[in-house]
Amino acid sequence: MRVSMVSAVISIIMLSACDVLYVGSAATLVTTDKTITDHAISIASGKDCSSVRVERGQSFCKEDEVNPEPNVHCFQTLGGIDCYRDPVDPYDARKTKVGQNDHNTTGQ
């Protein structure tokens, strides 16, 4: 009888610990957008990781996010630099793209 009473008390304590962990994880998720596991992975990896990011269609860690190169083509103008999506300047096709001029090099 005594053994079953002790195991019942241990079960209640363990159930309470799980409830505390569940409530703590929910509170952490609401306040930081990370679960307790996400915090542990972030600390271990040194990155900013969150399962909420995955549900939003992003990578698990911010540092793993793919940043595509912008598709812009810039041309020097009298007033500064103008950028367009097309590789040819729509107003004057004779202009050179910024960074692609070799007229100042000596060719040696």
C-alpha positions as YAML, in Angstrom:
chain: A
units: angstrom
residues:
- id: 1
  name: MET
  ca: [0.00, 0.00, 0.00]
- id: 2
  name: ARG
  ca: [2.78, 2.36, 0.94]
- id: 3
  name: VAL
  ca: [4.63, 1.82, -2.36]
- id: 4
  name: SER
  ca: [1.54, 2.75, -4.41]
- id: 5
  name: MET
  ca: [1.08, 5.90, -2.31]
- id: 6
  name: VAL
  ca: [4.68, 6.96, -2.92]
- id: 7
  name: SER
  ca: [4.38, 6.31, -6.65]
- id: 8
  name: ALA
  ca: [1.14, 8.32, -6.72]
- id: 9
  name: VAL
  ca: [2.85, 11.27, -5.02]
- id: 10
  name: ILE
  ca: [5.80, 11.04, -7.43]
- id: 11
  name: SER
  ca: [3.39, 10.93, -10.39]
- id: 12
  name: ILE
  ca: [1.59, 14.06, -9.15]
- id: 13
  name: ILE
  ca: [4.91, 15.89, -8.70]
- id: 14
  name: MET
  ca: [6.07, 14.87, -12.18]
- id: 15
  name: LEU
  ca: [2.75, 15.91, -13.68]
- id: 16
  name: SER
  ca: [3.06, 19.29, -12.00]
- id: 17
  name: ALA
  ca: [6.59, 19.69, -13.34]
- id: 18
  name: CYS
  ca: [5.32, 18.99, -16.87]
- id: 19
  name: ASP
  ca: [2.52, 21.51, -16.40]
- id: 20
  name: VAL
  ca: [5.00, 24.14, -15.21]
- id: 21
  name: LEU
  ca: [7.23, 23.42, -18.21]
- id: 22
  name: TYR
  ca: [4.24, 23.64, -20.55]
- id: 23
  name: VAL
  ca: [3.06, 26.96, -19.08]
- id: 24
  name: GLY
  ca: [6.61, 28.32, -19.07]
- id: 25
  name: SER
  ca: [7.10, 27.33, -22.70]
- id: 26
  name: ALA
  ca: [3.80, 28.94, -23.68]
- id: 27
  name: ALA
  ca: [4.70, 32.15, -21.84]
- id: 28
  name: THR
  ca: [8.14, 32.22, -23.47]
- id: 29
  name: LEU
  ca: [6.59, 31.63, -26.91]
- id: 30
  name: VAL
  ca: [4.14, 34.51, -26.47]
- id: 31
  name: THR
  ca: [6.71, 37.00, -25.20]
- id: 32
  name: THR
  ca: [9.74, 36.13, -27.39]
- id: 33
  name: ASP
  ca: [8.36, 34.16, -30.37]
- id: 34
  name: LYS
  ca: [10.61, 31.28, -29.26]
- id: 35
  name: THR
  ca: [9.98, 28.07, -27.34]
- id: 36
  name: ILE
  ca: [12.31, 26.96, -24.58]
- id: 37
  name: THR
  ca: [13.86, 24.50, -27.07]
- id: 38
  name: ASP
  ca: [14.37, 27.36, -29.55]
- id: 39
  name: HIS
  ca: [16.23, 29.32, -26.86]
- id: 40
  name: ALA
  ca: [18.44, 26.31, -26.11]
- id: 41
  name: ILE
  ca: [19.24, 25.81, -29.83]
- id: 42
  name: SER
  ca: [19.93, 29.54, -30.25]
- id: 43
  name: ILE
  ca: [22.37, 29.52, -27.35]
- id: 44
  name: ALA
  ca: [24.09, 26.33, -28.57]
- id: 45
  name: SER
  ca: [24.40, 27.47, -32.18]
- id: 46
  name: GLY
  ca: [25.03, 31.17, -31.57]
- id: 47
  name: LYS
  ca: [22.26, 32.01, -34.05]
- id: 48
  name: ASP
  ca: [18.78, 33.53, -33.70]
- id: 49
  name: CYS
  ca: [16.56, 30.45, -34.25]
- id: 50
  name: SER
  ca: [12.80, 30.09, -33.85]
- id: 51
  name: SER
  ca: [10.17, 27.54, -34.88]
- id: 52
  name: VAL
  ca: [7.76, 30.46, -35.37]
- id: 53
  name: ARG
  ca: [9.93, 31.56, -38.30]
- id: 54
  name: VAL
  ca: [9.42, 28.15, -39.90]
- id: 55
  name: GLU
  ca: [5.66, 28.47, -39.59]
- id: 56
  name: ARG
  ca: [5.89, 31.84, -41.35]
- id: 57
  name: GLY
  ca: [7.71, 30.19, -44.27]
- id: 58
  name: GLN
  ca: [11.18, 31.46, -43.31]
- id: 59
  name: SER
  ca: [14.34, 29.56, -42.40]
- id: 60
  name: PHE
  ca: [14.70, 28.23, -38.85]
- id: 61
  name: CYS
  ca: [17.60, 30.59, -38.07]
- id: 62
  name: LYS
  ca: [17.85, 34.20, -39.27]
- id: 63
  name: GLU
  ca: [21.49, 33.72, -40.24]
- id: 64
  name: ASP
  ca: [20.52, 30.88, -42.63]
- id: 65
  name: GLU
  ca: [18.10, 33.08, -44.56]
- id: 66
  name: VAL
  ca: [18.93, 33.32, -48.25]
- id: 67
  name: ASN
  ca: [19.31, 36.94, -49.35]
- id: 68
  name: PRO
  ca: [18.98, 37.14, -53.13]
- id: 69
  name: GLU
  ca: [20.98, 39.73, -54.99]
- id: 70
  name: PRO
  ca: [18.83, 42.66, -56.10]
- id: 71
  name: ASN
  ca: [18.18, 42.70, -59.82]
- id: 72
  name: VAL
  ca: [18.95, 46.36, -60.54]
- id: 73
  name: HIS
  ca: [21.15, 47.98, -63.15]
- id: 74
  name: CYS
  ca: [22.52, 51.44, -62.36]
- id: 75
  name: PHE
  ca: [23.77, 54.10, -64.78]
- id: 76
  name: GLN
  ca: [25.68, 57.33, -64.15]
- id: 77
  name: THR
  ca: [23.62, 60.42, -65.04]
- id: 78
  name: LEU
  ca: [24.25, 64.14, -64.80]
- id: 79
  name: GLY
  ca: [22.36, 64.38, -61.50]
- id: 80
  name: GLY
  ca: [23.71, 61.20, -59.92]
- id: 81
  name: ILE
  ca: [22.92, 57.53, -60.49]
- id: 82
  name: ASP
  ca: [19.66, 56.08, -61.86]
- id: 83
  name: CYS
  ca: [18.77, 52.41, -61.39]
- id: 84
  name: TYR
  ca: [16.38, 50.29, -63.47]
- id: 85
  name: ARG
  ca: [15.24, 46.67, -63.65]
- id: 86
  name: ASP
  ca: [16.30, 46.30, -67.28]
- id: 87
  name: PRO
  ca: [20.03, 46.03, -68.10]
- id: 88
  name: VAL
  ca: [19.69, 48.73, -70.79]
- id: 89
  name: ASP
  ca: [19.12, 52.36, -69.82]
- id: 90
  name: PRO
  ca: [15.68, 53.17, -71.28]
- id: 91
  name: TYR
  ca: [16.66, 56.79, -71.95]
- id: 92
  name: ASP
  ca: [20.17, 56.50, -73.40]
- id: 93
  name: ALA
  ca: [21.64, 53.12, -74.37]
- id: 94
  name: ARG
  ca: [25.14, 54.62, -74.82]
- id: 95
  name: LYS
  ca: [25.72, 55.05, -71.08]
- id: 96
  name: THR
  ca: [27.92, 52.59, -69.24]
- id: 97
  name: LYS
  ca: [26.75, 50.76, -66.18]
- id: 98
  name: VAL
  ca: [28.18, 51.92, -62.88]
- id: 99
  name: GLY
  ca: [31.27, 49.89, -62.02]
- id: 100
  name: GLN
  ca: [31.71, 48.51, -65.55]
- id: 101
  name: ASN
  ca: [33.91, 51.13, -67.16]
- id: 102
  name: ASP
  ca: [37.45, 50.37, -68.17]
- id: 103
  name: HIS
  ca: [38.33, 53.61, -69.97]
- id: 104
  name: ASN
  ca: [40.51, 54.76, -67.06]
- id: 105
  name: THR
  ca: [42.72, 51.67, -67.02]
- id: 106
  name: THR
  ca: [46.09, 51.70, -68.73]
- id: 107
  name: GLY
  ca: [45.80, 48.17, -70.16]
- id: 108
  name: GLN
  ca: [49.27, 47.08, -69.00]
...
